[in-house]
């Protein structure tokens, strides 16, 4: 049967995704384990901690950052003036924040990712614009150079980037390439003598664009020997190169106004081949790897902002009186504050666990970083909304910080991969494991004489084992065994639900985003619950050794787990009991797409 154009395009997209995401080393990480019905304990347990020496160093760094921010940072002025003063940038460079995870030999502080997240949490708690600037410079700006740069490139570029003498930016986004990172259109053609690449195109929404001296720019280069085919390559570009044109230095924005978000063009810009970052044609892998780091620090910044919301909500609830009671005496206000406290506990736990995966040298944590980004940005938005509501009408006026906090927080669900795209990514990459096992079984049933039918036997045993075995969640504290057992059963039910979806829908599930949303939602809740259990278990063990019982009555952790398990049940129930067909038919009617009614319903 002849394939349709859509089917051919789908196979091309699948092949590109396979090449990009699954050609390197593959590990059975925590998230991928969930989709196979397993609890990969050593990715979340024991809860990551600093050594005594590391803790002392981190405490000193945080104290220094706090002092600097208390003395110098004025979030109101930054928002009003739409500018982060040079004094702030120089100060962050002076105290080591701008090169915190870089090696000491190039002028960095050599901090771990988890330690750096603690520092960014402090900045995020005070001003989102400053935390975004820092994240853009360090977490994605210089990170590509740290990970993929040659020794010569590092020696040339890094020293001045460590102290803020020079600043970095990461330029991926274009008019047709945002969350769809693979759709970069900027061209990079090799010169006839092979010494340069000539870049042409435009980039937009680039944080630090107009203040950076070093930009990592993604552009398409020809694939040798394959006429007409191109691949994305990363280049180090400087604004003093002839043809670099700043089209808009500071694009006016709703929030994070202090950041210099710009739009620029490269017009016949000659970039030396020595400025290629990483292998030619592997720029998308560079980009996705760098974004893993950025999403981790995203989680830290959001956690800091959520802690500020919780503090403001508590202060107001304990002082504001209505109907002869403080607001904190009303159950609907208590509900909001309790939910915030539970979410903040989980956000911090998830951030630390995810950062520790990087610090331990593990690989293939792209699902976990995506989960962290989606979870923390959504829960921060909930916290902002609840805090705004608790403050009532006073939050709506300019003398309250809540307007700025609300405007600043909204970008988080869009930047560094929109939450909708990442939600589908989580589901589809996670389902690949069991999907491939089912494919082995199906192919062997269709062709029993296959030489590699042993793979199907192994896949069948794996699927059968996951269907009948509830995974163990190995907590050490007796009082957490019931929660651990609930998590194990949730993973087992999740695996069965994923299996049913794969069998029922097969390849069309690639387009069924409402099904993907529920599967990803359940997976994110399980990852969050595992991190919370790990943290609470660690606190209980430490309290036991110190003769304290303070950690045993951890209300936020307990509430989070109860709510999370309920959310998991809701997501899984929604796979069978939903209004998808009616919802999609309604949307198609409104959009003028009546002929496609219900095509992707679950």
N, C-alpha and C positions, 0 to 999 in steps of 0.2 A: 504494500500500500504506500502510495506517495505521501511523504511528509508535508505538512502545511508549512508556510513560512514561519508561523508562530512556533511550531514544534522544532523547526531547525534552529530558530533563535534561542529557544529554551535549552536545547542540547548544547549550543555554543556557550551559553551562560553557565550551565552546569560544569562543562569542561574547564572554563576559566576559573570558576570557584574552586574546583578540585585542585587545579594546578597551584592556585594561590594559597589555599588554606591547608592542604593535606599532602604536600610533597615533602615537607620537612619532617623533622622528628615528631612523632605523635606519642603523647603520654596519656595514661589513664588517669586524668585529673579528676577533681571532685565532681565538677559539673557533668563531664562525660560519663562518669560512673553512675550518676543519678539516672540517666536515661537507659542505662543497662541494668538498673535495679541493684546497684551496689553503693555502699557507703565507704568511700575511700578516705579512711580515718586520718591517715598521716598528712593529708593536705589541710586539715582544720584542727587537728589535735596532736599534741597538746597546744594550748593557746600560746601564740608567740610572745616572748618576753625579751627584754634587754638584759644583758649581763649587768652586774653591779657597776662596772666601769662604764659601759655604754649608757646606762641609765643616768649616771652622774654627768656625763658629757651632754646628753640630751637635755637634762634638766637645766644645765648651765646655758645651753643654746636657747632654750625656750624663755628662760628668765631674761636673757639679753634681748631677745626679740620683743618680749612684752614691754620691757623698759623703753626700747626704741619706739615702739608703736604708741605707747602711752604718752610719750613726750612729743612725738613729731606728727603722728598720723591724724589727719582731720577728714573723716569720711564725708562730712557735710560739704566742706570746701571742695573736695575732689569731685563730688557730684555736681555742685553748683558751677564750678569752673571748667568741668569736663577735661580735667587734666590731673595727672599724678605729678606733683612737683619733682624736679630733678633732685632736690634734697632727699626725698624719700627713696628714689632709685639709688642714689649714691650711698645712702645709709644702709639699704638692704645689701648692697654690694660689700660695704665695709664690714658688716657683721657676718658675712658669708652665706647669706640666703640665696644669692643668685648663682652660686656654684656649689651648693650644699652636697650633692651626691657625686660630684666629680672627684677624681683622684687628687690626693694632696700634691702629687708631683706636678700637676698643671695649675695649681693654685686653688683647687677645691678643698672641701672639708672632709671628703671621704665618708659622708654619712650614708647609712642604709636608707632604703626606700621608706621603711616604716618610720624611721626617725624623721625623715624629711616630711612625711605626712603629718607628724605631730606639729611640726613648725608651721606648715601650711594651714592646719586647723586653726592655729592662733590668728593667722592673718585673715582667714575666711570668716572668723568670728567677728572681725571688726569692719572689714571693707571688702566687698566682692570685687570691685574694680582692681584693687591692689593685688588680690589673690589671683585674679585672672591674668593680670600682667606678669606676675611671677611665674605662674604655670606656663604661660605661652613662651616665656624666655627660657625657662629651665626644663620643664617636664616634656615639652615637645620641641622647643627651639634648639637647644644644644644637645638634647638627648640623641638625636640622629647622629650627630657628630661623635658623641661618646660611644655609641654602639657600633657605628658603621664606618667611622672615619679611619683613614690610614694614619700611621704614626706621623707622617709629615703634615697631614691635614690638622691633626690634633695639636701638634707643636705650633703650627702657624696661627690657628684660629682660637684655641681654647683660652690661653692665658688672659687675654683682654676681656673675654666673656665672663670670667669668674667674678670680677669685682665691679662689673657694671660699666667699665670704661667703654665697652661695646655691648650692644644688646642684640638678641637673636629673635627671629620670627620663623614661623613654619607656614609655607604658602602652598596650600592644596586647593582651596575652594575657588571655584569659577562659577560662571552663570549656569553651566550645565553639570557641574561637579560639586556636590555638597556631601550629603550622606552617601550618594552614589560616587564613591571615591574613584572607582575605576573609569569614570567617564571624563577624565581630564582631557582637555582639548589643546592646551598649550603645546606648541611644536618645538622640537629641538632637532635641527638637521646638522649632520656633521659637515665641517668645512672640507673643501677639496683636498687640502693637505693633511687632514686628520688631526690637526692640533687643537681645534675648537669645535664647539657646537653653537649654532646660531638659533637663539630662542625668540619665539614670537607668540604673543597671546596676552591675555589679561587675567589677573587674579583679583578677587574681591573678598570682603569680610575678613581680612587678615589682621589679627591682633599684633600690635607692635610694628606694623608695616612701615610707618613713616618715621619711627625712631630707631629702627634696627639697622645695624651695620652689616649683619650677616643674615641672609635669608636662605632657608632650605626650600627650594622651589621644585615642584613636580612638573615634568613635561614629557611629552611623547617622543621617543626616539625610534628610528627604523630598526627592525629586526634583521640582522645580517642574513642574507641568503633567502629571505622570504619577502618578496616584493609586495608592497602594499600593506604589510603587517607592521604594527608599531607596538611598543610596550613602554610603560612609564619608567622614567629614570629620575633620580634625585640629583639636583645640582646645588652647589653653594654659590649664591649670587650676592653681589654687593651693589648698593645703590649708586656707587660712583662709576659703574660700568656704562659706557656710552649706549644710549637707547633705553635706559631704565627711566621710566616716566611715572611719577606719582600723580595719579589722576584725582585722587581725593585723599588727603592726608588724615583727616578725622571725620569719619562718616557720622552724622548725628544719630543718636540712638536713644531708645526708651530707657535703658538701664546700663549698668557698668560704664557710665559715661566717661570716667577717667581714663579708660583704655584708649589707645590710639589705634582704632580699627580703620584700616585703609583699603584703598583700591589702587592698583598700579598696573602698568602695561610694560611688557618687554618688546621692544621693536628692533629686530635685528641685533639683539644683544649677543656679543661674542663671549662665550664662557669657555675658559681653557678646559681641556679634557681632564686636567689634574683636579678640577673642582667637582668631578663626578663623585657622588657620595654613595658608596656601596657598588655592587655590580650593575653594569648597564642593563636596563630592562627589568630591574628588580626594585624599582622605586615604590611600587605599591606595597610590597612587603616591608620596605623601610617605613612607609607611612603607617601601616597597620600596627607594626611593632611599637613605634613611637607612641601611637594613640593608646596602646595598652598602659603605658606609663602615665600618660595624661589623664586617663580615666581613673586611675588609682588616686592621684592627687585631687582629682575632681571630687572623689568621695570624701577626702579629708576636708576640703574647703566647704562642702555642703554640710558636713558634720559640725564644723565650727559655727556656721551660720545657724544651723538648727539649735545648737546650744544657746546661742544668743536669743533666739525666739523663745525658747523655753524659759530662760532667765527673765526676759521681759514679761512673759505671760504670768509667771509666778509673782513677780513684783506687783504687777497691776492687780492680779486676782486677790492678793493679800492686803491691798490698800484701798482699792476702789469699793465704795459702798453704794448699794441700791436696795431699796425696800428694807432698810435697817439691817442689812447683812453685807458682808464682803462678798465679792463675786465668787471667791473661792468656796463659799458655802453652798453654792448652787450646783446641782449634780451635772447639768449640761456643760458647765465650765470645767468641773472636775474631769468629765469625760475627755475633753480636749487636752487638758494638761497631762492626764495619765497616758493618753495615746502618744503625745509628744515625747514624754519621758521614756516610754517603751521604745519608740522609734529611734531616739537619739542613742540609746544603749546599743541597739542593733546596728545602727550606722557606724558607730565607732568600732564595734567588734568586726564587722565586715571589712572595714577599711584596713584594720590592722592585719587581719588574716590574709587579705588579698595582697597587701604590700609585702607580707612575709614570703609569699610564693616567689616574688621577684628576688628578694634577698637570699633565698635558699638556692637560687640558681635553677629552679624548676623551669620547664618550658611548657608551652601550649596552655597558657592560662587565659586565652583570649575570651572564653565564655565567662569566666569568673570576673574579669575586669568589666565586661559589658554588663553583667548582672549588677555589679557594684554601682556603675554609673546610672543605670536606669533606676535602681532601688533608691539610692540616696537622693537623686534629683527629684524623684516623685515624692519622697517622704519630706524633703525640705519644703516643697511647695505646699504640702498639707500643713506643715508646721507654720509656715508664713500665713496661710489662710486662717488657721485657727487662732494664731496670735493676733492677727488683724481683727478678727471677730470679737475676741475677748476685750480688746481695747475699745471696740465700738467706734462711735463717731470721731473720737479724738485721734484715731489712727489715720483718718482721712485728711488731716491738715498738715501743712508743711513743717510745723514745729515738732512733729513726731518722726522718728526714724523709720516707721513702718512703711511709709510710701516708698522710700528709697530701697528698703530691703525687698519689698514686693517687686519693684521694677527690676532690681538687680537679679532676683532669683529666677525670673521667667526664662532667661536665655539658657539655663542649665539643661532643660529638657530638649533643647535643640542642638546646642554646640557639641562638637566632637562625636557626631553620630546622633541623629534624632532618636528619641526613645522608641518610636514606632519601628524604625529600621533595625535597631539593636534588639528589640523584642523578637522580631522575626528571625534575626540572626541567631539568637540564643536557641530558639526552638529548632531551626533547620540544622544548624551545626550539631546540636545535641542529638537529634534524631538520626543523624547519619550512622552512628554506631549500630543501633539495633536494626536500622534500615538495611545496612550492608549484610548483616547476618540473615535477615529474612530473604534478601536477594540470593544469597548462597543456597539457602534451602530451596527456594523456588526454582532456581536454575537447575539444580540437581534433580528435582522432581520432573522437570521438563525434559532433561537429558541425563538419565540415570547412569549412562556409560561415561560421563565426564571423568577425566583422569584425576582432577583435584576434588573429587567428591568427599574427601576427608574433611575439607573445610566446612562442608555443609553439615557433616556429623558433629563437628565441634561447635558450629553455630547453633545447631539444634539443641545440644546439651546446655549451651549457655542460656538460650531462651527458656528452656524447660527449668533449669536451675533457678533462674531469676523469678519464674512464675510461681515456684513452690517454696522459695526460701525468703524469709524476712531478714533483711540485713541487720547486723548487730551495730549499735552505736555505743562505743566503749567509753562511757563516762566513769569516773572514779568515785564520785559522790553518790551515796545511796539515795539521797533525797531527789536526785535528778533521774533516777532509773525510769520512773514512769514517763517523764518527758522524752527520754531517749527511746523508750519503747514506742511511743506515739510517732516519733520521727521515723523510726525504722519501718513501721507499718505504712506510714505515708509514702515512703520511697517505694515500697512494694506495690501499693495501689497505683502510684504514679507510673511505674514500669508497665503494669498491666494496661493502664489507660493509653500509654504511648503505643504499646503493641497493637491494641485494638484500632487505634487511629491509623497506624501504618497499614494494617491489613485491610481496613475498610476503604481508605482513600487512595492508597498507593501513591503514584507520582503526582496526581492533582493536589496533594497536600502541600506541595511547594507553593501554591497560589492561595491557599486557604488561611488567610491571615487571622481570622477570628479564632480558628482552631489553634493556630500557632500562639496567639496571645494567651490563651488559657494554659497551654502547655508550658510556655515560658514563665507565666505568672506563678504557676505551681513550683517550677524549678527554682525561681528566685526566692520564693518563701522558704523552701527547704534549705537553700544555701544560707540564707539569713538565720534560720533557726539553728543550723549546725554551728554557725559562728557564735550565736548567743549562748548555746549550750556549752561550747568550748570555753568561752570567757567566764561564764558563771561557775563552771566546774573548776577552773583554775583559781578563781577567787575563793571558792569554798575550801579548796585544798590549802591555799596560802593561809586562810583564816584559821583552819584547823591546826596548822603548824605553829601559828602564833598564839593559839589559845583564845581566839576571838570567834564570836558567833555572828558578827555583823553582816557577813555575806550571805548567811543562810536565809535571811528574810529579804531577798532581792525582789521587790515588787515589780519594778519595770521589766526585768528579765522574764519573770513569771507571766506577767500580762502579755508581753510580746509573744511568748510561745503559745499561749492559749489563743490569741488572735490569729497568729500565723497558721496554726493547724486548722483553724476554722476557714481561713482563706484558701488553704490548699484543698479542703473538701469542697468548697464552693467552686473553685476553678475546675476541678475534676468532674463535679456534677454537671457543670455547664457544657461539657463536651457532648452530653447526651440530651440535656434538657435546656433548650435555648430558643431564641427567636431569630436566629441567624437568617433564615430564608425570608422572613417578613421584613427584617431590618434591611437586608440587601435589596429586596424588591422595592422598598420605600425609597432608599437612596438612589437606586437606578431610575426610578420614576422621576424624582426631583432633578436628577442630573441629565435627564433625557436619554437614558440608556435602557429603555424598557426591554429590549431584546435580550439583555444579559441578566435578567432577573434571577436572583438566587443561585447563580452559577457556582459561587464559592462558599455556599452554606455548609455548615457542619451538621 
